[in-house]
């Protein structure tokens, strides 16, 4: 629609990013966030606009690619967020630290059996 512009979601300047695609491989589920100028450390609001396809193995770890840099999405403690944790579409709050490789979800609890 408007290319790769950043939308600021609040007065503090938290970037609001929308997924541009999702791909399922044999080892991971990858979401693309494209190329956008964001600070190397801070919070990001991610709109998952592309649902993980039905039938995808629920145990596959989820990764996000931003500016050519791919990171696993993790919970507090380092466990990977999996396809089963992200059924459907919605909004996530994430903490991103380019220097340490951290991409940690703030607004999601692990799926329970």
SVG drawing of the C-alpha trace seen along z (x, -y; Angstrom):
<svg xmlns="http://www.w3.org/2000/svg" viewBox="-7 -11 33 42">
<polyline fill="none" stroke="black" stroke-width="0.4" points="0.0,0.0 2.5,-2.6 5.7,-0.8 8.0,-0.3 7.1,-3.3 7.3,-3.0 4.1,-3.6 4.6,-4.9 2.1,-3.1 2.5,-5.4 4.0,-8.7 7.2,-6.9 7.9,-5.9 7.5,-2.1 7.7,-0.9 4.6,0.9 5.6,3.5 3.4,5.7 4.5,9.1 4.9,9.2 5.0,13.0 5.2,16.3 7.0,19.4 7.1,22.9 10.2,25.0 11.2,28.4 12.8,26.8 11.2,23.4 8.3,21.0 9.7,17.7 7.9,14.4 9.3,11.5 9.2,7.9 11.0,6.4 13.5,3.6 12.7,0.8 14.7,-1.6 14.3,-0.9 16.5,-1.4 18.9,1.5 17.4,2.0 13.9,1.6 10.3,2.7 8.5,3.5 4.8,4.0 4.3,6.7 1.1,7.2 1.1,10.9 -1.1,10.4 -0.2,13.7 -1.5,16.8 0.7,19.9 -0.9,22.3 -3.2,25.0 -1.5,28.4 1.9,26.9 3.8,28.9 3.1,27.2 6.5,27.8 8.4,25.8 10.2,22.7 9.1,19.3 11.6,16.8 11.4,13.2 13.6,11.6 14.1,7.8 16.6,6.0 18.1,9.3 18.7,10.4 16.8,13.6 16.2,14.3 14.2,17.0 11.3,15.6 11.6,16.7 9.8,16.6 11.2,15.4 13.9,18.0 14.8,18.6 12.3,21.3 11.4,20.9 7.9,19.7 6.5,22.4 3.9,22.6 1.3,23.9 1.8,20.7 0.9,18.4 -2.3,19.8 -4.2,17.2 -3.3,13.5 -2.9,10.8 -0.6,8.3 2.6,9.1 4.7,6.9 8.4,7.9 11.7,6.8 14.5,6.6 18.2,6.3 20.3,6.5 23.5,6.6 22.7,9.7 20.5,11.4 17.4,11.2 13.9,11.3 11.7,12.0 7.9,11.9 6.3,9.9 2.6,10.3 2.2,14.1 2.0,17.1 3.1,20.6 0.4,22.9 -0.7,25.4 -1.8,29.0"/>
</svg>
